[in-house]
Amino acid sequence: MLPTVVASNPDDQDAHYLLFGLYKELGQAAAAGKELQIFQELKRKAADQQQKSACVSIPLIKRPQPPLPVVEATSALTNSALRRYCL
């Protein structure tokens, strides 16, 4: 029954750990070692994924933008020059 669960969901950490314990109880050291190794690898991958998702959730802080230069309208500036500076 448990090997079927592992076969249907190979990424299930708990099933691999339980299968490790079962093989260990039955004295099947090679099979137990294999299941323990798979369990540890899945556990490491889950921890890495959790750490990556924690890093991604930190909001980015935007730097304030410097104020735009103020252009004073004078008689020397034409309408086209004002449009160029104001747009």
C-alpha positions as protocol buffer text, in pm:
chain_id: "A"
residue {
  index: 1
  type: MET
  ca { x: 0 y: 0 z: 0 }
}
residue {
  index: 2
  type: LEU
  ca { x: 269 y: 254 z: 98 }
}
residue {
  index: 3
  type: PRO
  ca { x: 486 y: 188 z: -211 }
}
residue {
  index: 4
  type: THR
  ca { x: 174 y: 261 z: -419 }
}
residue {
  index: 5
  type: VAL
  ca { x: 131 y: 596 z: -243 }
}
residue {
  index: 6
  type: VAL
  ca { x: 495 y: 683 z: -315 }
}
residue {
  index: 7
  type: ALA
  ca { x: 455 y: 577 z: -678 }
}
residue {
  index: 8
  type: SER
  ca { x: 145 y: 794 z: -722 }
}
residue {
  index: 9
  type: ASN
  ca { x: 304 y: 1096 z: -550 }
}
residue {
  index: 10
  type: PRO
  ca { x: 684 y: 1072 z: -564 }
}
residue {
  index: 11
  type: ASP
  ca { x: 731 y: 1415 z: -403 }
}
residue {
  index: 12
  type: ASP
  ca { x: 550 y: 1320 z: -80 }
}
residue {
  index: 13
  type: GLN
  ca { x: 812 y: 1355 z: 195 }
}
residue {
  index: 14
  type: ASP
  ca { x: 600 y: 1186 z: 459 }
}
residue {
  index: 15
  type: ALA
  ca { x: 540 y: 878 z: 249 }
}
residue {
  index: 16
  type: HIS
  ca { x: 912 y: 836 z: 182 }
}
residue {
  index: 17
  type: TYR
  ca { x: 989 y: 875 z: 553 }
}
residue {
  index: 18
  type: LEU
  ca { x: 725 y: 617 z: 649 }
}
residue {
  index: 19
  type: LEU
  ca { x: 856 y: 381 z: 383 }
}
residue {
  index: 20
  type: PHE
  ca { x: 1207 y: 429 z: 524 }
}
residue {
  index: 21
  type: GLY
  ca { x: 1081 y: 327 z: 868 }
}
residue {
  index: 22
  type: LEU
  ca { x: 897 y: 25 z: 728 }
}
residue {
  index: 23
  type: TYR
  ca { x: 1201 y: -102 z: 536 }
}
residue {
  index: 24
  type: LYS
  ca { x: 1418 y: -45 z: 842 }
}
residue {
  index: 25
  type: GLU
  ca { x: 1180 y: -251 z: 1058 }
}
residue {
  index: 26
  type: LEU
  ca { x: 1184 y: -529 z: 799 }
}
residue {
  index: 27
  type: GLY
  ca { x: 1565 y: -530 z: 798 }
}
residue {
  index: 28
  type: GLN
  ca { x: 1592 y: -413 z: 439 }
}
residue {
  index: 29
  type: ALA
  ca { x: 1880 y: -173 z: 490 }
}
residue {
  index: 30
  type: ALA
  ca { x: 1942 y: -93 z: 122 }
}
residue {
  index: 31
  type: ALA
  ca { x: 1579 y: -3 z: 54 }
}
residue {
  index: 32
  type: ALA
  ca { x: 1560 y: 192 z: 381 }
}
residue {
  index: 33
  type: GLY
  ca { x: 1873 y: 389 z: 290 }
}
residue {
  index: 34
  type: LYS
  ca { x: 1733 y: 472 z: -53 }
}
residue {
  index: 35
  type: GLU
  ca { x: 1406 y: 601 z: 94 }
}
residue {
  index: 36
  type: LEU
  ca { x: 1590 y: 802 z: 359 }
}
residue {
  index: 37
  type: GLN
  ca { x: 1806 y: 962 z: 89 }
}
residue {
  index: 38
  type: ILE
  ca { x: 1498 y: 1053 z: -117 }
}
residue {
  index: 39
  type: PHE
  ca { x: 1327 y: 1195 z: 193 }
}
residue {
  index: 40
  type: GLN
  ca { x: 1629 y: 1412 z: 279 }
}
residue {
  index: 41
  type: GLU
  ca { x: 1657 y: 1541 z: -79 }
}
residue {
  index: 42
  type: LEU
  ca { x: 1287 y: 1634 z: -88 }
}
residue {
  index: 43
  type: LYS
  ca { x: 1318 y: 1803 z: 251 }
}
residue {
  index: 44
  type: ARG
  ca { x: 1619 y: 2005 z: 130 }
}
residue {
  index: 45
  type: LYS
  ca { x: 1436 y: 2111 z: -187 }
}
residue {
  index: 46
  type: ALA
  ca { x: 1133 y: 2221 z: 16 }
}
residue {
  index: 47
  type: ALA
  ca { x: 1354 y: 2427 z: 249 }
}
residue {
  index: 48
  type: ASP
  ca { x: 1529 y: 2589 z: -49 }
}
residue {
  index: 49
  type: GLN
  ca { x: 1194 y: 2671 z: -210 }
}
residue {
  index: 50
  type: GLN
  ca { x: 1064 y: 2818 z: 115 }
}
residue {
  index: 51
  type: GLN
  ca { x: 1375 y: 3034 z: 150 }
}
residue {
  index: 52
  type: LYS
  ca { x: 1341 y: 3157 z: -210 }
}
residue {
  index: 53
  type: SER
  ca { x: 976 y: 3247 z: -161 }
}
residue {
  index: 54
  type: ALA
  ca { x: 1061 y: 3435 z: 159 }
}
residue {
  index: 55
  type: CYS
  ca { x: 1318 y: 3642 z: -29 }
}
residue {
  index: 56
  type: VAL
  ca { x: 1076 y: 3725 z: -307 }
}
residue {
  index: 57
  type: SER
  ca { x: 808 y: 3852 z: -71 }
}
residue {
  index: 58
  type: ILE
  ca { x: 1021 y: 4144 z: 51 }
}
residue {
  index: 59
  type: PRO
  ca { x: 880 y: 4462 z: -105 }
}
residue {
  index: 60
  type: LEU
  ca { x: 1114 y: 4680 z: -304 }
}
residue {
  index: 61
  type: ILE
  ca { x: 1161 y: 5035 z: -183 }
}
residue {
  index: 62
  type: LYS
  ca { x: 1153 y: 5295 z: -456 }
}
residue {
  index: 63
  type: ARG
  ca { x: 1394 y: 5582 z: -433 }
}
residue {
  index: 64
  type: PRO
  ca { x: 1233 y: 5925 z: -441 }
}
residue {
  index: 65
  type: GLN
  ca { x: 1272 y: 6099 z: -774 }
}
residue {
  index: 66
  type: PRO
  ca { x: 1442 y: 6438 z: -782 }
}
residue {
  index: 67
  type: PRO
  ca { x: 1204 y: 6725 z: -850 }
}
residue {
  index: 68
  type: LEU
  ca { x: 1172 y: 6838 z: -1208 }
}
residue {
  index: 69
  type: PRO
  ca { x: 1340 y: 7169 z: -1290 }
}
residue {
  index: 70
  type: VAL
  ca { x: 1111 y: 7469 z: -1280 }
}
residue {
  index: 71
  type: VAL
  ca { x: 1112 y: 7671 z: -1597 }
}
residue {
  index: 72
  type: GLU
  ca { x: 1003 y: 8030 z: -1554 }
}
residue {
  index: 73
  type: ALA
  ca { x: 814 y: 8182 z: -1838 }
}
residue {
  index: 74
  type: THR
  ca { x: 987 y: 8491 z: -1965 }
}
residue {
  index: 75
  type: SER
  ca { x: 941 y: 8699 z: -2272 }
}
residue {
  index: 76
  type: ALA
  ca { x: 1255 y: 8538 z: -2416 }
}
residue {
  index: 77
  type: LEU
  ca { x: 1088 y: 8195 z: -2438 }
}
residue {
  index: 78
  type: THR
  ca { x: 852 y: 8134 z: -2725 }
}
residue {
  index: 79
  type: ASN
  ca { x: 543 y: 7917 z: -2708 }
}
residue {
  index: 80
  type: SER
  ca { x: 726 y: 7627 z: -2879 }
}
residue {
  index: 81
  type: ALA
  ca { x: 1010 y: 7652 z: -2628 }
}
residue {
  index: 82
  type: LEU
  ca { x: 758 y: 7649 z: -2342 }
}
residue {
  index: 83
  type: ARG
  ca { x: 590 y: 7341 z: -2487 }
}
residue {
  index: 84
  type: ARG
  ca { x: 925 y: 7167 z: -2517 }
}
residue {
  index: 85
  type: TYR
  ca { x: 1012 y: 7233 z: -2151 }
}
residue {
  index: 86
  type: CYS
  ca { x: 665 y: 7174 z: -2009 }
}
residue {
  index: 87
  type: LEU
  ca { x: 581 y: 6849 z: -2188 }
}
